[in-house]
Amino acid sequence: MQELGITLTHDRGVNPVVDLFIENPEAVATSETIRRTDDGLWFVDRVTGPQSAMDALDEVYSTTDHGDRCVTAHDDCAGAWEYDVLERGPTNRTISTYATEPGACHTVLDIAASTLDSNVLFDTLRRGNRTEWRLLIQAEEELGELYEKLDDRVSSGVSLQFDRLQRPTDRSDGGVTTTGLPYEQRAALEAAVAAGYYETPRETHLSDLAAETEIPESTLRYRLRRAEAWLATEVFDASDPSERSPVNETELARTES
């Protein structure tokens, strides 16, 4: 068994959905479901970010005919994809993407599945100008042909990077993904980690972090505590995840009032 990372880096103007993530660097999308069938390709992604980014995402999907998963130019995929919003919140979306004509354009999923002999599991992370694919390949295989096919089909304005991972990482269905957090809590946690708040000794104080993020200290403390509690529960609690939900900003305001 081996694991492979494939990163696509897009220039602005190549793909309208990627452009949205470039313009909204705090937005993050992770895959919840990826399926390849005889009839097509199906992705379900959870996206979190500022409300302005979610509104822009709705507009992109409703007004642009494109294949946001394609490694070829998105104009080649016109009419080949269907999009549905399965869940809608102020700072989150769950989006279904289905390729009705999978042969009309090429994705990492389609190229890898048709090139490799082994069964493959896929997941993705999208942020900024980068789309990261992670492939768990059932058996050891030579990957040169896969790289050549991807490199040959990638459109101009997209760069390709291969990372052969030393050992497979945890990717069970119960794995923790921070897109399960409300956007505000995830952003606070990311800022704290980046500033060294969780280092030993701490590299910053909560008051300094609050000033840097322009979030009231009491609100920042609350968001971090809620995020920490959620992460601990996700890691150690074996109960049904559907019975647990992070506290949202409405509950935060009610608690502080």
C-alpha positions in Angstrom: 0.0 0.0 0.0 1.3 3.5 -0.8 0.0 7.0 -0.6 0.5 9.7 -3.1 -0.1 13.5 -2.9 -0.9 15.5 -6.0 -1.1 19.3 -5.8 -2.5 21.4 -8.6 -1.6 25.1 -8.4 -3.8 27.4 -10.5 -3.0 30.9 -11.9 -5.8 33.4 -11.6 -8.3 33.2 -14.5 -7.9 29.5 -15.3 -10.8 28.3 -13.3 -13.7 30.4 -11.9 -14.1 28.3 -8.7 -10.4 28.4 -7.9 -10.5 32.1 -8.5 -13.1 32.4 -5.8 -10.8 30.6 -3.3 -7.9 32.8 -4.4 -10.0 35.9 -3.7 -11.2 34.4 -0.4 -8.1 32.7 1.2 -9.9 32.0 4.5 -12.4 29.7 2.7 -11.6 25.9 2.8 -13.1 23.0 1.0 -12.6 19.3 1.9 -14.1 16.2 0.3 -16.8 14.2 2.2 -17.5 11.8 -0.7 -15.8 10.9 -3.9 -17.2 8.2 -6.2 -16.4 7.0 -9.7 -19.1 4.9 -11.4 -19.7 3.6 -14.9 -22.0 6.6 -15.5 -19.9 9.5 -14.1 -17.9 11.1 -11.3 -19.5 12.4 -8.1 -18.0 14.7 -5.4 -19.6 16.0 -2.2 -17.6 18.8 -0.6 -18.0 20.8 2.6 -16.9 24.4 2.3 -16.5 26.8 5.2 -15.5 30.5 5.2 -16.8 34.0 5.6 -20.4 34.7 4.6 -19.2 36.9 1.7 -17.3 33.9 0.3 -20.3 31.6 0.6 -22.5 34.2 -1.2 -19.8 34.4 -4.0 -19.7 30.6 -4.2 -23.4 30.5 -4.8 -23.1 33.0 -7.6 -20.2 31.2 -9.3 -22.1 27.9 -9.3 -25.3 29.5 -10.5 -23.9 31.7 -13.3 -20.8 29.8 -14.7 -20.8 26.8 -16.9 -17.6 25.1 -16.0 -15.9 21.9 -14.7 -14.2 23.0 -11.5 -12.5 19.6 -11.1 -10.9 19.4 -14.5 -7.2 19.6 -15.1 -7.8 20.7 -18.6 -9.2 24.2 -19.5 -12.6 24.6 -17.9 -14.1 25.7 -21.3 -13.6 22.1 -22.5 -16.0 20.8 -19.9 -19.0 23.1 -20.6 -22.3 21.3 -19.9 -20.6 18.2 -18.5 -21.3 19.0 -14.8 -24.2 19.4 -12.5 -24.1 21.2 -9.1 -26.5 21.1 -6.1 -26.2 22.7 -2.7 -27.1 20.0 -0.2 -26.7 22.2 2.9 -26.6 25.9 3.3 -25.5 27.9 6.4 -24.2 31.5 6.9 -20.6 30.3 6.7 -20.8 26.9 5.2 -22.0 25.0 2.2 -22.2 21.3 1.3 -22.0 21.0 -2.5 -22.7 18.0 -4.7 -20.7 18.0 -8.0 -21.6 15.3 -10.6 -20.0 14.8 -14.0 -22.8 13.9 -16.4 -20.3 13.5 -19.3 -17.1 12.2 -17.6 -15.3 11.7 -20.9 -15.7 15.4 -21.8 -12.8 16.5 -19.6 -10.2 15.0 -17.3 -9.8 15.0 -13.5 -7.1 13.5 -11.3 -9.7 11.0 -10.2 -10.5 9.8 -13.8 -6.9 9.7 -15.0 -5.6 7.9 -11.9 -8.5 5.3 -11.9 -8.0 4.5 -15.6 -4.2 4.3 -15.3 -3.5 2.4 -12.1 -4.3 -1.3 -11.7 -5.0 -1.1 -8.0 -8.1 0.2 -6.2 -7.6 3.8 -5.1 -9.2 6.0 -2.4 -9.3 9.7 -2.9 -9.8 12.8 -0.9 -9.2 16.5 -1.6 -8.4 19.8 0.1 -8.9 23.1 -1.6 -7.6 26.4 -0.4 -6.3 29.5 -2.1 -4.8 28.6 -5.5 -4.1 25.0 -4.5 -6.1 21.9 -4.9 -4.5 19.0 -3.0 -5.4 15.4 -3.9 -4.5 12.5 -1.7 -4.5 9.0 -3.2 -4.3 5.8 -1.1 -3.2 3.1 -3.5 -3.9 -0.5 -2.6 -0.7 -2.0 -3.9 2.8 -0.8 -4.8 2.8 0.5 -8.4 5.1 2.4 -10.7 3.7 5.9 -10.9 5.6 7.3 -13.9 2.7 6.7 -16.4 0.3 8.5 -14.1 2.6 11.5 -13.8 3.1 11.7 -17.6 -0.6 11.5 -18.3 -1.4 14.3 -15.8 1.5 16.4 -17.0 0.4 16.0 -20.6 -3.2 17.0 -19.9 -2.8 19.8 -17.4 -3.9 23.1 -19.0 -1.7 26.1 -19.2 -1.8 28.2 -16.0 -1.8 25.0 -13.8 1.3 23.5 -12.3 1.6 20.0 -11.1 3.4 18.6 -8.1 3.8 14.9 -7.0 4.6 14.0 -3.4 5.3 10.3 -2.7 4.4 9.9 1.0 6.5 7.6 3.1 3.5 5.9 4.8 -0.2 6.1 4.6 -1.8 8.6 7.1 -5.1 8.2 8.9 -8.0 8.7 6.5 -10.8 6.7 8.1 -14.3 8.0 7.7 -14.2 9.1 11.4 -11.1 11.2 10.8 -11.1 14.8 12.1 -11.5 17.6 9.6 -11.7 21.2 10.8 -14.3 22.0 8.2 -16.7 20.5 10.7 -16.0 23.5 12.9 -18.0 26.7 12.5 -15.9 29.1 10.4 -15.3 31.6 13.2 -13.9 28.9 15.5 -11.7 27.4 12.8 -10.3 30.8 11.9 -9.6 31.5 15.6 -7.8 28.2 16.1 -5.7 28.6 12.9 -4.7 32.1 14.0 -3.7 30.8 17.5 -1.6 27.9 16.0 0.1 30.2 13.5 1.0 32.7 16.3 2.5 30.0 18.5 -0.2 30.2 21.2 -0.1 26.4 21.7 3.7 26.2 21.8 5.6 25.4 25.0 6.4 28.0 26.2 3.7 30.1 24.5 5.0 32.5 21.9 2.1 34.9 22.2 -0.5 35.8 24.8 -4.3 35.8 24.3 -4.5 39.6 24.6 -1.9 40.0 21.8 -3.7 37.4 19.6 -7.0 39.3 20.2 -5.3 42.5 19.1 -3.8 40.9 16.1 -7.0 39.3 14.9 -9.2 42.3 16.0 -11.5 40.0 18.0 -12.6 40.9 21.5 -10.5 38.8 24.0 -13.6 37.3 25.6 -15.0 36.2 22.3 -11.6 34.8 21.1 -11.2 32.9 24.4 -14.7 31.4 24.0 -14.1 30.4 20.3 -10.8 28.7 21.2 -12.4 26.8 24.1 -15.3 25.7 21.9 -12.9 24.6 19.1 -10.7 22.7 21.6 -13.7 21.0 23.1 -15.0 19.9 19.7 -11.6 18.6 18.6 -11.2 16.6 21.9 -14.6 15.2 21.5 -14.0 14.2 17.9 -10.8 12.4 18.7 -11.9 10.6 21.8 -15.7 10.3 21.8 -17.0 7.2 20.1 -20.6 8.4 20.2 -22.5 9.1 17.0 -21.0 12.3 15.5 -24.5 13.4 14.3 -25.5 13.8 17.9 -22.8 16.4 18.4 -22.7 19.9 16.9 -20.3 22.8 17.5 -21.7 25.9 19.1 -22.5 28.6 16.5 -22.3 32.4 16.7 -25.9 32.8 17.6 -25.4 30.6 20.7 -22.1 32.5 21.4 -24.0 35.9 21.4 -26.7 34.4 23.7 -24.2 33.1 26.1 -22.3 36.4 26.4 -25.4 38.6 26.7 
